[in-house]
Amino acid sequence: MTETNPAAAATPRRRDAEGSRRALLEAARTLFGERGYERTTVREIGEQAGVDPALIARYFGSKAALYVAALHSEQDHEAPAADLLAPGRLDEVLAKIDRVGPGPVLQAAVRPHDDQVVQRAARAALAARLTGPLEQRLERSGADRARLRAELAVAAVAGIALARSAGAFDALGAAPHAEVAALTARMLEALAE
C-alpha cells in the first residue's frame, strides 16, 4: 500500500493565471497564423498552450475575443509598419508568408470571416499593417486615388501569397523567394507611378 502525504494533498496547486493567459495568447497567435480563424479550434489552442481550453472563456470570453486579443497583441509588439515599397518591407512580408503561410490578417484581404467582430479586427489590422502605410506614402507622393492603388497592391500581394502557398501555379510555387519578391516589387512600383 502506498502512503500519501496528507500535507501535500491538502496544499492546493498554485495557479499562474497570467502565465496561462500569455500561453493561450501565444498559442492562438501561432495557430491562427498557421491555420486561420475557422480551422483553429479552442481545444488545439489549449493543447498547444498546455492549459485547459476552458480557460479561453475565463480569460478572453470566446474564441473570437481571443482572436481579436491575438491581433492586438501582435500589433502592440510591432514597430509601426513600413509601407510595402519601403526597402526590405515586401521581402519581409513575403518571407514571413513563406515561413508560416498567409496569416489571418492577409486572409482578411481575400475572404470574409463569419464572425463580424473577427472581420472588423482583421480588417483593422490589415489597414494598420499594409494598406494604410502604403496609402500614406502614395498620398505624400501625390498619386491620384491613393487608397485604391494601395488596396490593389495589397490585394495583389495577398493573391500572390495565397496562390504560392496553395501551389495553384507551378512556376510561382517553384520560383525562388528572391525572384518572386523582386518581380512583385516591380509590379507594385508601377502601381505607385
C-alpha positions in Angstrom: 0.0 0.0 0.0 1.3 3.4 -0.9 1.4 6.1 1.7 0.3 9.6 0.8 1.5 12.8 2.3 -1.6 14.5 3.9 0.1 17.9 3.8 0.8 17.6 0.1 -2.8 16.5 -0.6 -4.1 19.5 1.4 -1.9 22.1 -0.4 -3.8 23.5 -3.4 -2.0 23.6 -6.6 -0.7 27.1 -7.3 -2.2 28.7 -10.4 -0.4 31.1 -12.7 -3.3 33.0 -14.3 -1.1 35.5 -16.1 1.2 32.7 -17.4 -1.8 30.7 -18.6 -3.2 33.8 -20.3 0.1 34.5 -22.0 0.4 30.9 -23.1 -3.1 30.9 -24.6 -2.4 34.2 -26.4 0.9 32.9 -27.9 -0.6 29.6 -28.9 -3.5 31.5 -30.5 -1.2 33.8 -32.5 0.7 30.8 -33.8 -2.3 28.6 -34.7 -4.4 31.4 -36.1 -1.4 32.5 -38.2 -0.8 28.9 -39.5 -4.4 27.8 -40.0 -6.6 30.8 -39.9 -9.5 31.5 -37.6 -12.0 29.0 -38.8 -9.7 26.0 -38.9 -8.3 26.5 -35.4 -10.2 25.0 -32.5 -10.1 26.1 -28.9 -9.0 22.6 -28.0 -5.9 22.9 -30.2 -5.1 26.3 -28.7 -5.4 24.8 -25.1 -3.3 21.8 -26.1 -0.5 24.0 -27.6 -0.6 26.3 -24.6 -0.5 23.4 -22.2 -3.6 24.6 -20.3 -7.3 23.7 -20.1 -9.1 25.1 -23.2 -11.9 26.2 -20.9 -9.6 28.9 -19.7 -10.2 30.7 -23.0 -13.7 31.5 -21.9 -12.4 32.6 -18.5 -9.6 34.9 -19.7 -11.0 36.1 -23.1 -14.7 35.3 -23.2 -14.7 33.5 -26.5 -12.6 32.2 -29.4 -13.5 35.4 -31.3 -12.4 37.6 -28.4 -9.1 35.6 -28.2 -8.6 36.1 -31.9 -9.0 39.9 -31.5 -6.7 39.9 -28.5 -4.1 38.0 -30.5 -4.3 40.5 -33.3 -4.0 43.5 -30.9 -1.1 41.8 -29.0 0.7 41.2 -32.3 0.3 44.9 -33.2 1.5 46.0 -29.8 4.8 44.1 -30.2 5.5 45.5 -33.6 7.0 48.8 -34.5 4.8 51.0 -36.8 4.6 49.2 -40.1 6.6 50.4 -43.0 4.8 50.5 -46.3 5.3 47.8 -48.9 7.5 50.0 -51.0 10.0 50.7 -48.2 13.3 48.9 -48.7 13.0 45.3 -47.4 9.4 45.5 -46.3 7.9 43.5 -49.2 10.6 40.9 -48.9 9.9 40.7 -45.1 6.2 40.2 -45.7 6.7 37.6 -48.4 9.4 35.8 -46.4 7.1 35.5 -43.3 4.3 34.1 -45.5 6.8 31.6 -47.0 7.7 30.5 -43.4 4.3 30.3 -41.8 1.8 30.7 -44.6 -0.7 33.5 -45.0 -2.0 34.6 -41.6 -5.5 35.7 -40.7 -4.8 39.4 -41.5 -3.7 38.7 -45.0 -6.6 36.2 -45.5 -9.0 39.0 -44.5 -8.0 40.7 -47.8 -9.5 37.9 -49.8 -12.3 36.3 -47.8 -14.7 37.4 -45.1 -14.9 35.9 -41.6 -18.3 34.6 -40.5 -17.9 36.5 -37.2 -18.3 40.2 -37.7 -16.1 41.1 -34.6 -13.3 39.0 -36.1 -13.8 40.5 -39.5 -13.6 44.1 -38.2 -10.4 43.2 -36.2 -8.8 41.6 -39.1 -9.6 44.4 -41.5 -8.3 47.0 -38.9 -5.1 45.0 -38.6 -4.8 44.8 -42.4 -5.2 48.5 -42.7 -2.7 49.3 -39.9 0.0 46.9 -41.2 -0.3 47.0 -45.0 -2.9 49.2 -46.7 -2.7 52.3 -44.5 1.1 52.8 -44.6 1.2 52.4 -48.4 -1.8 54.7 -48.9 0.0 57.4 -46.8 3.2 57.0 -49.0 1.1 57.4 -52.2 -0.7 60.4 -50.8 2.6 62.1 -49.9 3.9 61.4 -53.4 0.8 63.0 -55.0 -0.5 59.8 -56.6 -4.2 60.0 -57.6 -6.6 57.6 -56.0 -4.0 56.6 -53.3 -6.4 54.4 -51.4 -7.4 52.4 -54.5 -3.8 52.0 -55.5 -2.8 50.8 -52.0 -5.7 48.3 -51.9 -4.8 47.0 -55.3 -1.2 46.5 -54.2 -2.2 44.7 -51.0 -4.7 42.5 -52.8 -2.1 41.6 -55.4 0.4 40.6 -52.6 -2.4 38.6 -50.8 -3.2 36.8 -54.0 0.4 36.1 -54.8 1.0 34.8 -51.3 -2.1 32.6 -51.2 -1.5 31.2 -54.7 2.1 30.5 -53.8 1.3 28.7 -50.6 -1.6 26.7 -52.2 0.6 25.6 -55.1 -2.0 26.8 -57.6 0.6 27.9 -60.1 3.6 25.7 -60.8 6.1 28.4 -61.8 5.0 30.7 -59.0 5.3 27.9 -56.4 8.7 26.8 -57.7 10.2 30.3 -58.1 12.9 31.3 -55.5 11.7 33.7 -52.9 14.1 36.5 -54.1 12.8 36.3 -57.6 9.1 36.5 -56.5 9.9 39.4 -54.2 11.8 41.3 -57.0 9.0 40.8 -59.6 6.3 41.7 -57.1 8.2 44.9 -56.1 8.4 46.0 -59.7 4.7 45.4 -60.1 3.9 47.5 -57.0 6.2 50.3 -58.1 4.2 50.5 -61.3 1.1 51.0 -59.2 2.8 53.8 -57.4 3.6 55.8 -60.5 
